[in-house]
């Protein structure tokens, strides 16, 4: 009888933790730096770190409830915090996670959607110890092709922007290539580069270091990352700064090559299409962008509160207390938000 009562009690506790109703915030688990991936069938995966461990929770009902956390892997001395942490993206048959250790290795793990099992697949970077800064992003198309961008010091010991891809028929990432090298010696060493994919179009965004300015730049490829064009500065103003900003922004790649970006400059959050003037959104930091078509939304942190603003309606929503808010559009027209709050991973569906 006691065992039965204990099982029932445990089920109730799990249900309270991993499901919620209305506009309340739910708690996933203790952890940091949550990231969201939605596969072709609409299955949602949230990946986060807790010390040296990587965990994943899954939702098949549009974020209304999540499974208990699954341990993906343990990465000794894993980077975690301040935009450093496990990255995740999903496609047709696979989900890929990358995680960087402080010695400079980029580990990657793959889940087969057919079996649900995670496998340790080795490393992304083909130069030992080349990525000690711990800043990278990954993305995928709809056909199991994956793409990665990160800061790498193999060229002269300074951080430059490196790229690699993984085809649907391969078990190994391609030979790493330098997508951009700053003529002033290095790009900004403390800001996460970002990547977006749409078919064969790939766009990467990074904070540069040119003549003392730390501005955001975009480079694009029309052939799946085989070659990148010249990097293009975002925004009309510049930010002269001899300090680390720790703020890389976010990027989306729309139809017909349209590139949508958000980033922070001088304590303000901006939105910009590549090649067009920037628009001031609000005072804040740690911004990102999500959505499709005309339904784009920006997320950002203002003091100790995370917020989301619709670019279409201009409506701003205060989500909750916390930091490092991430959002993803869901197939049924809603948006899933995840963020850090006092050492826990929180979520809400809007």
Phi, psi and omega per residue, in radians:
X1 nan -0.770 3.124
X2 -1.079 -0.693 3.126
X3 -1.117 -0.713 3.136
X4 -1.099 -0.780 3.111
X5 -1.075 -0.701 3.127
X6 -1.099 -0.721 3.127
X7 -1.119 -0.772 -3.139
X8 -1.092 -0.756 3.134
X9 -1.074 -0.732 3.136
X10 -1.108 -0.716 3.127
X11 -1.092 -0.706 3.135
X12 -1.123 -0.750 3.138
X13 -1.086 -0.797 3.128
X14 -1.063 -0.725 3.134
X15 -1.090 -0.673 3.125
X16 -1.159 -0.627 -3.102
X17 -1.297 -0.741 -2.923
X18 -1.844 0.173 3.067
X19 -2.477 2.608 3.084
X20 -2.679 2.876 -3.137
X21 -2.162 2.779 3.075
X22 1.206 -2.541 -3.059
X23 -1.792 0.422 3.141
X24 -1.408 2.748 3.029
X25 -1.502 2.441 3.062
X26 -1.888 2.736 3.098
X27 -1.876 2.251 3.102
X28 -1.523 -0.982 -3.090
X29 -3.116 2.950 2.952
X30 -1.083 2.423 3.138
X31 2.841 -3.121 -3.097
X32 -2.443 2.810 2.956
X33 0.916 0.971 3.116
X34 -1.191 2.550 3.076
X35 -2.314 2.618 -3.078
X36 -2.011 2.462 2.958
X37 -2.366 2.411 3.097
X38 -2.137 2.128 -3.086
X39 -1.479 -3.113 -3.048
X40 -1.073 -0.432 -3.130
X41 -1.652 0.051 3.119
X42 1.536 0.104 3.085
X43 -1.271 2.292 -3.070
X44 -1.778 2.339 3.020
X45 -2.188 2.299 3.042
X46 -1.990 2.169 -3.097
X47 -2.021 2.458 -3.133
X48 -2.676 2.931 3.129
X49 -1.947 2.672 3.007
X50 -2.491 1.773 -3.008
X51 1.050 -2.044 -3.120
X52 -1.720 0.196 -3.055
X53 -1.942 2.538 3.082
X54 -1.900 2.272 3.126
X55 -2.143 2.710 3.089
X56 -2.384 2.348 2.965
X57 -2.070 2.656 -3.023
X58 -2.222 2.510 3.047
X59 -2.252 2.290 3.084
X60 -1.907 0.089 -3.124
X61 -2.156 0.642 3.050
X62 1.176 0.569 3.083
X63 1.476 0.090 3.081
X64 -1.207 -0.551 3.094
X65 -2.636 2.755 -3.128
X66 -2.264 2.668 3.029
X67 -1.220 2.921 2.979
X68 -1.121 2.652 -3.126
X69 -1.060 2.412 3.052
X70 -1.900 2.271 3.084
X71 -1.307 2.037 3.132
X72 -1.454 -0.836 -3.074
X73 -2.960 2.853 2.965
X74 -1.991 2.187 3.135
X75 -2.060 1.779 -3.132
X76 -0.968 2.367 3.134
X77 0.999 0.741 -3.138
X78 -1.276 2.405 3.000
X79 -1.144 2.366 3.138
X80 -2.773 2.225 3.141
X81 1.914 2.639 3.108
X82 0.984 0.888 3.136
X83 1.254 0.073 3.023
X84 -1.735 2.348 3.135
X85 2.777 3.125 -3.123
X86 -1.020 2.418 3.064
X87 -1.935 2.588 -3.093
X88 -2.477 2.544 2.997
X89 -2.650 2.622 -3.081
X90 -2.183 2.699 3.102
X91 -2.421 -2.511 -3.034
X92 -1.248 -0.966 -3.048
X93 -1.991 -0.190 -3.033
X94 -2.417 2.685 2.921
X95 -2.094 2.408 -3.115
X96 -2.097 2.382 3.029
X97 -2.085 2.408 2.961
X98 -2.065 2.606 3.074
X99 -2.587 2.458 -3.035
X100 -1.954 2.382 3.062
X101 -1.750 2.922 -3.033
X102 -1.284 -0.192 3.047
X103 -1.452 -0.155 3.056
X104 1.800 0.245 3.081
X105 -1.660 2.468 3.051
X106 -1.829 1.775 3.134
X107 -1.446 2.595 3.048
X108 -2.395 2.594 -3.054
X109 -2.348 2.509 -3.075
X110 -2.247 2.385 3.053
X111 -1.918 2.262 2.984
X112 -1.434 2.172 3.116
X113 -1.153 -0.446 -3.132
X114 -1.217 -0.664 -3.081
X115 -1.862 -0.378 -3.087
X116 1.360 0.057 -3.080
X117 -1.540 2.505 3.076
X118 -1.738 2.457 3.126
X119 -2.218 2.450 3.023
X120 -1.420 2.051 -2.993
X121 -1.825 0.002 3.122
X122 1.906 -2.427 -3.098
X123 -2.195 2.682 3.111
X124 -1.501 -0.799 -3.095
X125 -1.365 2.369 -3.082
X126 -1.693 0.210 3.046
X127 -2.155 2.078 -3.076
X128 -1.027 2.255 3.057
X129 1.210 0.380 -3.014
X130 -1.495 -0.134 -3.045
X131 -2.250 1.007 -3.081
X132 -1.279 -0.277 -3.089
X133 -1.212 -0.476 3.046
X134 1.396 0.415 -3.082
X135 -2.079 2.101 -3.129
X136 -2.810 2.956 3.031
X137 -2.507 2.703 3.067
X138 -2.310 2.766 3.109
X139 -2.658 2.904 -3.137
X140 -2.512 2.662 2.960
X141 -1.531 -2.860 -3.113
X142 -1.620 0.068 -3.028
X143 -2.181 0.595 3.057
X144 1.143 0.505 2.966
X145 -1.815 2.270 -3.029
X146 -2.082 2.654 -3.036
X147 -2.425 2.526 -3.097
X148 -2.405 2.526 3.040
X149 -2.370 2.476 -3.107
X150 -2.754 2.943 3.036
X151 -1.563 2.314 -2.981
X152 -2.420 2.404 -3.054
X153 -1.852 0.194 -3.059
X154 -1.129 -0.360 -3.129
X155 -1.672 1.686 3.081
X156 1.239 0.239 3.127
X157 1.331 0.149 -3.137
X158 -2.006 2.640 -3.102
X159 -1.259 2.135 3.003
X160 -2.188 3.020 -3.080
X161 -1.658 2.070 -3.125
X162 -1.996 2.752 -3.005
X163 -2.480 2.591 2.982
X164 -2.685 2.828 3.123
X165 -2.393 2.837 -3.122
X166 -2.332 1.999 -3.104
X167 -1.390 2.833 -3.102
X168 -1.113 -0.379 -3.088
X169 -1.787 0.101 -3.058
X170 -1.973 2.708 3.052
X171 -1.850 -0.031 -3.097
X172 -2.304 2.550 3.079
X173 -1.269 2.671 -3.120
X174 -1.200 2.876 3.055
X175 -0.919 2.244 -3.111
X176 -1.142 2.397 -3.140
X177 -2.245 2.627 3.096
X178 -1.493 2.005 -3.128
X179 -1.448 -0.453 3.115
X180 -2.745 2.402 3.041
X181 -2.198 2.162 -3.126
X182 -1.234 2.306 3.079
X183 -1.187 -0.234 3.096
X184 -1.667 0.257 3.014
X185 1.852 -0.626 -3.118
X186 -2.860 2.736 2.982
X187 -1.484 3.094 3.094
X188 -1.058 2.188 -3.004
X189 -1.427 -0.189 -2.960
X190 -2.029 0.096 -3.099
X191 -1.999 2.355 -3.112
X192 -1.199 2.192 2.987
X193 -1.301 2.699 -3.101
X194 -2.244 2.762 -3.056
X195 -2.473 2.528 3.085
X196 -2.407 2.591 -3.064
X197 -2.361 2.467 3.001
X198 -2.598 1.762 -3.050
X199 1.139 -2.237 3.117
X200 -1.517 -0.042 3.120
X201 -1.456 2.291 3.073
X202 -2.270 2.354 3.080
X203 -2.276 2.361 3.079
X204 -2.098 2.509 3.122
X205 -2.208 2.419 -3.111
X206 -2.637 2.746 3.066
X207 -1.582 2.167 -3.058
X208 -1.584 3.056 3.012
X209 -2.390 1.756 -3.111
X210 -2.352 2.105 3.097
X211 0.886 0.674 3.101
X212 1.459 0.017 3.138
X213 -1.767 2.441 3.102
X214 -1.993 1.371 -3.134
X215 -1.840 2.799 3.119
X216 -1.500 2.445 3.117
X217 -2.253 2.689 3.082
X218 -2.199 2.370 2.976
X219 -2.166 2.437 -3.076
X220 -2.179 2.716 3.096
X221 -2.283 2.442 3.104
X222 -1.805 0.033 -3.065
X223 -2.262 0.724 3.051
X224 1.226 0.394 3.098
X225 1.585 0.091 3.090
X226 -1.103 -0.674 3.058
X227 -2.469 2.608 3.082
X228 -2.087 2.513 3.065
X229 -1.353 -3.134 3.129
X230 -1.097 2.477 3.133
X231 -1.233 2.466 -3.072
X232 -2.053 2.245 3.111
X233 -1.204 2.496 3.074
X234 -1.768 2.357 3.090
X235 1.503 2.748 -3.106
X236 -1.596 -0.541 3.140
X237 -1.479 3.062 3.124
X238 -2.365 2.879 -3.109
X239 -2.233 1.705 3.048
X240 -1.347 2.091 -3.033
X241 -2.727 2.201 3.062
X242 -1.845 1.044 -3.114
X243 -2.843 2.927 3.126
X244 -1.521 2.332 3.135
X245 -1.628 -0.459 -3.139
X246 0.901 0.800 -3.027
X247 -2.707 1.797 -3.024
X248 -1.700 -0.214 3.120
X249 1.367 -2.783 -3.109
X250 -2.627 2.769 -3.076
X251 -2.506 2.503 3.009
X252 -2.270 2.589 3.098
X253 -2.028 1.986 -3.093
X254 -1.656 -2.915 3.122
X255 -1.237 2.721 3.104
X256 0.989 0.540 3.041
X257 1.337 0.184 -3.139
X258 -1.197 2.324 -3.134
X259 -2.036 2.164 3.138
X260 -1.967 2.318 -3.076
X261 -2.376 2.727 2.940
X262 -2.415 2.567 -3.084
X263 -2.878 2.903 -3.110
X264 -1.879 2.416 3.059
X265 -2.516 2.160 3.096
X266 0.965 0.637 3.098
X267 1.448 0.114 3.102
X268 -2.044 2.541 3.083
X269 -1.652 2.307 -3.113
X270 -2.160 2.688 2.973
X271 -2.051 2.441 3.111
X272 -2.662 2.430 2.870
X273 -1.523 2.481 3.123
X274 -0.991 2.262 3.131
X275 1.537 0.021 -3.139
X276 -2.189 2.759 3.118
X277 -1.071 2.681 3.125
X278 -1.392 2.735 3.076
X279 -2.095 2.198 3.092
X280 -1.229 2.342 -3.127
X281 -1.869 -0.936 -3.087
X282 -2.990 2.901 2.950
X283 -1.266 2.322 -3.137
X284 2.904 -2.964 -3.123
X285 -2.768 -3.137 3.120
X286 0.886 0.923 -3.061
X287 -1.606 2.758 3.085
X288 -2.644 2.980 -3.103
X289 -2.328 2.508 3.127
X290 -2.581 2.971 3.098
X291 1.914 -3.082 -3.139
X292 -2.472 2.708 3.049
X293 0.971 -2.218 -3.134
X294 -1.501 -0.130 -3.065
X295 -1.745 1.184 3.127
X296 -1.727 2.530 3.117
X297 -2.355 2.536 3.057
X298 -1.894 2.447 3.012
X299 -2.006 2.580 3.141
X300 -2.829 2.944 3.110
X301 -1.947 2.258 3.103
X302 -2.149 1.895 -2.999
X303 1.024 -2.071 -3.128
X304 -1.841 0.329 -3.102
X305 -2.115 2.390 3.059
X306 -1.712 2.426 -3.025
X307 -2.337 2.800 3.049
X308 -2.361 2.389 3.125
X309 -2.200 2.332 3.054
X310 -1.428 2.213 3.120
X311 -1.243 -0.402 -3.121
X312 -1.415 -0.884 -3.075
X313 -1.599 -0.260 -3.067
X314 1.182 0.147 3.139
X315 -1.345 2.313 3.106
X316 -1.891 2.331 3.130
X317 -2.060 2.212 3.001
X318 -1.439 1.967 -3.039
X319 -1.322 -0.938 -3.071
X320 3.138 3.098 2.955
X321 -1.263 2.544 3.099
X322 2.568 -2.838 -3.064
X323 -2.668 2.850 3.035
X324 0.954 0.956 3.125
X325 -1.257 2.321 3.016
X326 -2.125 2.544 3.133
X327 -2.390 2.676 3.094
X328 -2.550 2.332 3.066
X329 -1.224 2.381 3.141
X330 -1.819 2.757 -3.051
X331 -1.038 -0.499 -3.082
X332 -1.549 0.239 3.054
X333 1.608 -0.030 3.102
X334 -1.684 3.075 -3.122
X335 -2.241 2.300 3.062
X336 -1.670 2.274 3.068
X337 -2.014 2.420 3.025
X338 -2.351 2.598 -3.110
X339 -2.839 2.994 3.063
X340 -1.603 2.470 3.016
X341 -2.622 1.912 3.084
X342 0.879 0.826 3.073
X343 1.375 0.220 3.079
X344 -2.190 2.775 3.067
X345 -1.721 2.139 -3.118
X346 -1.909 2.782 3.090
X347 -2.572 2.726 3.087
X348 -2.726 2.489 3.058
X349 -1.903 2.248 -3.126
X350 -1.979 nan nan
